[in-house]
Amino acid sequence: MPQFIHRATLINRDSLQNDPWADMAMLALEEKIEYASQQMQKMIETLDKQMIFIPEGVIIT
């Protein structure tokens, strides 16, 4: 994770300096993060629906 954050920081810095390659990389990264967020939200919603069937008092860790 630290390596990803470091590289994303470098891409962002270069993008702010109007580097077209960095702009393209930043756009691709933002799209992938948005897609992953949407997928994660769908999984959470599915899990919430499935958790309704668990009786009260049952603890899942």
Secondary structure by P-SEA (a helix, b strand, c coil): caaaaaaaaaaaaaaaaccaaaaaaaaaaaaaaaaaaaaaaaaaaaaaaaacccccccccc
